[in-house]
């Protein structure tokens, strides 16, 4: 009977536990590749080189209808930070390389649709080789937004996908609390 319980645990419970543990942890070799682009305030930025905060929450979006999910995360980070910025949120809409006229039109549209209080400097549309960029960050799908918590050097420390939920907020808060000790 003991052997049977061990086998049941090994084949059924253990894989689920490992998947849950790996969900928000990241391989230590995942690093944001260096990208240079113009933020919506028209200032040229290079990421991760221009990260000033100790931690940066990159919110990757891939489709226009994902903007409400992006907007849901910004106040979460504001509440976590309190009076001083420990975690800087960056909104990174990801698009394939496009001609300059299309980029101008899309950037103007993004500027007009920013949520009140969302700084333009921290919204950086990226027109890049999407497949290569997402592969380097181990992002398997564009169906949901992806959140990547990085250090100043761009090392990915934590990840999540999808709109904000109480469980996801708690996971981020718990990770930040554990890593600050």
C-alpha positions as CSV (number, residue, x, y, z in Angstrom):
1,X,0.0,0.0,0.0
2,X,2.9,2.4,0.8
3,X,4.4,1.7,-2.6
4,X,1.1,2.4,-4.3
5,X,0.8,5.8,-2.5
6,X,4.4,6.6,-3.5
7,X,3.7,5.8,-7.1
8,X,0.4,7.8,-7.1
9,X,2.2,10.8,-5.7
10,X,5.1,10.5,-8.1
11,X,3.0,10.1,-11.3
12,X,0.1,12.5,-10.4
13,X,0.9,15.0,-7.7
14,X,4.6,15.7,-8.2
15,X,4.3,16.8,-11.9
16,X,1.6,19.3,-10.9
17,X,3.7,20.6,-8.1
18,X,6.7,21.1,-10.4
19,X,4.6,22.9,-13.0
20,X,3.2,25.3,-10.4
21,X,6.7,26.0,-9.0
22,X,8.1,26.6,-12.5
23,X,5.3,28.9,-13.6
24,X,6.7,32.0,-12.0
25,X,10.3,31.0,-11.8
26,X,12.6,31.6,-14.7
27,X,15.8,30.0,-15.9
28,X,18.7,32.2,-14.7
29,X,20.0,32.5,-18.3
30,X,17.0,34.5,-19.5
31,X,18.0,38.1,-20.2
32,X,16.2,40.9,-22.0
33,X,18.1,41.4,-25.3
34,X,19.3,44.9,-25.8
35,X,16.7,46.9,-27.8
36,X,16.7,50.6,-28.8
37,X,13.5,52.3,-29.6
38,X,11.6,55.6,-29.1
39,X,9.3,55.9,-26.1
40,X,6.0,57.6,-26.6
41,X,7.5,60.9,-25.3
42,X,9.8,60.7,-28.4
43,X,12.9,60.0,-26.3
44,X,15.3,57.3,-27.5
45,X,15.7,54.5,-25.0
46,X,17.9,51.4,-24.9
47,X,16.7,48.6,-22.7
48,X,17.9,47.3,-20.4
49,X,20.7,49.9,-20.5
50,X,18.3,52.7,-19.5
51,X,16.7,50.9,-16.5
52,X,17.1,53.2,-13.5
53,X,15.0,51.4,-11.0
54,X,16.4,48.3,-9.2
55,X,13.6,46.2,-10.6
56,X,11.6,46.7,-13.7
57,X,8.2,45.1,-14.6
58,X,8.1,44.7,-18.4
59,X,4.5,44.3,-19.6
60,X,4.6,42.8,-23.1
61,X,1.5,43.2,-25.2
62,X,0.9,41.9,-28.7
63,X,-2.6,43.0,-29.7
64,X,-4.5,46.2,-29.3
65,X,-7.3,44.4,-27.4
66,X,-4.8,43.5,-24.7
67,X,-4.5,47.1,-23.5
68,X,-7.0,46.8,-20.7
69,X,-5.0,43.9,-19.3
70,X,-1.9,46.1,-19.4
71,X,-3.7,49.0,-17.7
72,X,-4.8,46.7,-14.9
73,X,-1.2,46.0,-13.8
74,X,0.0,49.7,-13.6
75,X,-1.9,50.5,-10.4
76,X,-0.7,47.3,-8.8
77,X,2.9,48.4,-9.2
78,X,2.0,51.9,-7.9
79,X,0.6,50.3,-4.7
80,X,3.6,48.1,-4.3
81,X,6.0,51.0,-4.7
82,X,4.3,53.4,-2.2
83,X,6.4,56.5,-1.8
84,X,9.6,55.4,-3.7
85,X,10.1,53.5,-6.9
86,X,11.5,50.1,-6.3
87,X,9.7,48.5,-9.3
88,X,9.4,50.5,-12.6
89,X,6.6,49.3,-14.9
90,X,7.4,49.5,-18.6
91,X,4.7,48.9,-21.2
92,X,6.2,47.3,-24.3
93,X,3.7,46.8,-27.2
94,X,5.5,44.3,-29.5
95,X,5.0,44.6,-33.2
96,X,6.8,43.2,-36.2
97,X,9.1,45.5,-38.1
98,X,7.0,48.0,-40.1
99,X,7.6,50.9,-42.4
100,X,8.0,54.4,-40.8
101,X,4.6,55.7,-41.8
102,X,2.8,52.8,-40.1
103,X,5.0,53.2,-37.0
104,X,4.2,56.9,-36.9
105,X,0.5,56.2,-37.1
106,X,0.5,53.4,-34.5
107,X,2.6,55.5,-32.1
108,X,0.3,58.5,-32.4
109,X,-2.7,56.2,-31.8
110,X,-0.9,54.8,-28.7
111,X,-0.2,58.3,-27.4
112,X,-3.8,59.1,-27.6
113,X,-5.0,56.0,-25.9
114,X,-2.7,56.0,-22.8
115,X,-4.5,55.7,-19.5
116,X,-4.5,58.9,-17.4
117,X,-1.4,59.0,-15.3
118,X,0.5,56.4,-17.4
119,X,3.8,58.1,-18.2
120,X,4.7,58.2,-21.9
121,X,8.4,57.6,-21.2
122,X,7.7,54.1,-19.9
123,X,5.6,53.1,-22.9
124,X,8.0,51.9,-25.6
125,X,6.6,50.3,-28.7
126,X,9.1,47.8,-30.1
127,X,9.1,47.1,-33.9
128,X,11.4,44.1,-33.9
129,X,11.8,40.5,-35.1
130,X,9.0,39.2,-32.8
131,X,9.8,35.5,-33.1
132,X,13.5,36.0,-32.2
133,X,12.7,38.4,-29.3
134,X,10.0,36.2,-27.8
135,X,12.2,33.1,-28.2
136,X,15.1,34.7,-26.4
137,X,12.7,35.6,-23.5
138,X,11.1,32.1,-23.5
139,X,7.6,33.5,-24.3
140,X,5.6,30.7,-25.9
141,X,2.5,32.6,-27.0
142,X,1.1,36.0,-27.9
143,X,-2.4,35.2,-26.8
144,X,-2.0,37.0,-23.4
145,X,0.1,39.8,-22.1
146,X,3.4,38.7,-20.5
147,X,4.9,40.2,-17.4
148,X,8.6,39.9,-16.8
149,X,10.2,41.3,-13.6
150,X,13.9,42.1,-14.3
151,X,16.8,43.5,-12.5
152,X,18.7,46.6,-13.9
153,X,20.8,44.3,-16.2
154,X,17.7,42.8,-17.7
155,X,17.9,39.4,-16.0
156,X,14.4,37.9,-15.8
157,X,13.6,37.1,-12.2
158,X,9.9,36.4,-12.3
159,X,7.2,36.0,-14.9
160,X,3.4,35.8,-15.3
161,X,0.9,36.0,-18.1
162,X,-2.5,37.4,-18.5
163,X,-4.7,40.1,-16.8
164,X,-4.3,40.9,-13.1
165,X,-6.0,38.7,-10.6
166,X,-5.7,38.6,-6.8
167,X,-3.6,35.4,-7.0
168,X,-1.2,37.0,-9.5
169,X,-0.9,40.2,-7.4
170,X,-0.2,38.0,-4.3
171,X,2.5,36.1,-6.3
172,X,4.2,39.3,-7.3
173,X,4.0,40.8,-3.8
174,X,5.3,37.6,-2.2
175,X,8.2,37.3,-4.7
176,X,9.2,40.9,-4.0
177,X,9.0,40.4,-0.3
178,X,11.0,37.2,-0.4
179,X,13.7,38.7,-2.7
180,X,14.1,41.8,-0.5
181,X,15.2,39.8,2.5
